[in-house]
Amino acid sequence: MPQEKPATDLASHAPQLLVEGLAVGYGATPVQREVSFSVRPGSIFAIMGASGCGKSTVLKALIGLLRPSAGVVRFGGRDYWAASEASRDELARRFGVLFQGGALWSGMTASENVALAFQMFTSLDAAAIDALVQVKLSLVGLEAGRASLPADLSGGMRQRVGLARALALDPEILFLDEPSTGLDPISARRLDDLIVELRAGFGMTVVMVSHELPSLFGICDDGVFLDATTHTVIAHGSPQVLRDTCPHPMVRAFMHRERPPEPTPGGADAGQ
Amino acid sequence: MATVASTGIGDRPAGWTTRRDGGDTVVALSRDWTTGGTGEGAGAAAEVLETSGRGGLRFDASGLGRWDSSLLVFLAALRVLAGQKKIRFDDAGLPESARRLLALLPASAPPAIAPAARPTFVAQLGGTMIGLGAEGAAVTQLVGDQLRRAGAALRGGSRMRRVDLIGCMYDAGISALPMVALVNVLVGGILAFVGAVQLRRFGADIYVANLVGVAEVREMAAVMTAIVISGRTGGAYAAEIAAMKGTEELDALRVIGIPVQEYLILPRALALTLMMPLLYVYGAAMGILGGFTVAVLTLNLSSQIFIAQTRSAVTVHEVLFGLLKSLAFGVLIALAGCRIGLKAGRSAADVGHAATSAVVVGIVGVIALDALFAVCANALGL
C-alpha cells in the first residue's frame, strides 16, 4: 500500500484553528463574547445554536469579513487579525468558504464561478483551468448546468457550485455557512455525504455553521453551542455527545427539538 | 523499457514513469502534483496511454509527494482514455484518499457541449426585427394599460396606494429641486454669456434677455430638466424594479393578486408625469435667473430692462409649448425606466445594465422627442 501524502499536512495534532476570547458585534451591539474553541486538523467542527444567536457573525470573524472587538483567531499558530493585510490575504487563500445560498456571482456561469480563483491566483493556461474546473464540478456531482447562470440553477445546484468554488484552490480549511438550509432531505443528505467524502479525500478541516440537526448528528465530530441570551458559548463537544449528555436546558431543547426554557430575568445560567 | 517524463512549471514539478510488469503497465508517480506546479495532467494522460500496452494500467505511488486536484485531473483523464481504449484501470496502487475522490468523478468523459450555431446575417436581422416588433407591442400595451389605469385612478377607482404616489412625487420632484436648479441656472448663465458676445457686435446687448427667456422657456428648461430627471429618476426606477425582480418580489406581488402595473408602475408614471411640468416651470425660472444674474452683473444691463424684455419676449404660447413637452418627457422617462426594469434579467449585473439602459434610452428619447416637437411646431407655425 503506498504511503498517502495529500497536500494538506495532517501529521500535526496541534489545532488548525484556535479561537480565544473572541468578541464580535455590530457597532456597539455585542453579538457574542468570550468565544473560545479549537479545531483539530481533519475534523468536521460545528458552530451550533438557535437562529439569531450569532453563528454566522462568529464565522465572519473567522473568515476575515468582520474584525472582532476582542480575542484572537489563529490559523496554524498565526494570529489572523494581528497579521498584515498581505499576510491575511495569503492566509485567506488557504481556506474556502461556502456561503449561505451559494452566493454565486450572478453574472457568471457555474464554470466561470469556479474558474475565477484559478484565473486570479495561478498562472495556468485556459485548458488546464478548464480541466480543473470540470474536475471540481464533477466532484460535487454537477453534471448538468455548467454553462448556466446561477439564476437558472436550482437551490441544490447552486449550493454544489458554491462548494466547487470553495474547493477551487484545494483549501486547508473549508468553512460552510448553513450548507443544507433550504435543501430537501435527500439533497441535504447527499451534500452531507459529499462533505464527508471531500474531507476524507482532500484531508481538509471543515468548520460548519448549522442548526440542521440531521447534518449535525450525521457528519460533525466536534463543536460549540452558542447562546443568544448569554451571548457566549454554553457547551463544547460533538453534537451527538451534547444531545446525549449535556444538562443545559437550552442545549437539550435544541438537540431534542423540545420547547425552550422560559427566560429568567437575570439571563440563563452558565453552561457546561 | 521505462518512460520518464515530468510535467509542470514548479521547482519540483510532477513526474511519472512507466514500466512493464507482466502484461500490465505500471505508472509510477513521483514528486509533487500540486496546482501551482502543474497544469498538464490531461496532456500527460494521453502520453501515458501512448506508451502503454494492451494490458491493464496500475499505479505505484511510493514516490508521490504532495498532491491536490491536479493529480485528480491526470487520473480522471487517464481513466477516461483507458476506458475508451478498453484498457483495465486498476487504482489499487493509488492513495486511499485519491481513490475516494476518483470514485466521485464520472468514469466516462462528460458529453461535449456543442457550441451554439452562429446565426446568419439574415437570421440575425430577422430576429432583431421580430424583437423590435414584440418590444413595440409591449410598450404600446404598457402605455395603453397605464392610460387606462391612470384614468381609473383619477376617478378614484384604482387600488394604487396614495402613500406610494406621494412618496414617488417627493422622490421625483422635491428631491430633484437642487439638481434641476443648478443645471438650469448654469445653462441660463451660459446662454447669456454666449448671446452677449454675438449681440454686442451689433449693439443689441439688450436682446440677451429675449434670447435667454425664449430659449429657456421654449427649449432648454424642458430638455435639461428632462435629461437630469432621466439620469436621476429614470435610472432609479429601472434599477429598483430590476432588483425587485431578481429577489422575486414581483413574483410575490403577482401570486397574491396585486397587479405590478398598478402597484409599482402607475404611481411612478403618474408622479413623474405630474411633477415634470412643475419641475419645468421651476427650471425655466432658474434658467432666467441665471441669465439675469450674468446680464446684470457682467453686461451692465439694468434689472428693470431685463425683466421688461423677458416679459415682452416670453408669451403664454411659449410656456404652454414647454409645458406640453415636459409632460411628454415625463411620460417617456417613467415608462422607459419601468419597462426596462420589468424586462431585466435576474442577476446583479442585470440591475446595472437596466439602470444604464434606462438612462441612455431616456436621454436619447427626450432629444428625439424634442426634435419631433420642433418639426411639428415648425409645420404648424407655432
Interface residues (C-beta under 8 A of the other chain):
Chain A: M1 P2 Q3 E4 K5 P6 A7 W105 S106 G107 F118 T122 S123 L124 D125 A127 A128 I129 A131 L132 Q134 V135 K136 S138 L139 G141 E143 R146 A147 L149 P150 A151 L167 L169 D170 L194 E197 L198 A200 G201 F202 G203
Chain B: I9 T34 T35 G36 G39 E40 G41 A42 F59 D60 A61 S62 L64 G65 R66 W67 D68 S69 S70 L72 V73 A76 A77 G93 L94 P95 E96 S97 A98 R100 L101 A103 L104 L105 P106 P110 I113 G246 G345 R346 S347 A348 A349 D350
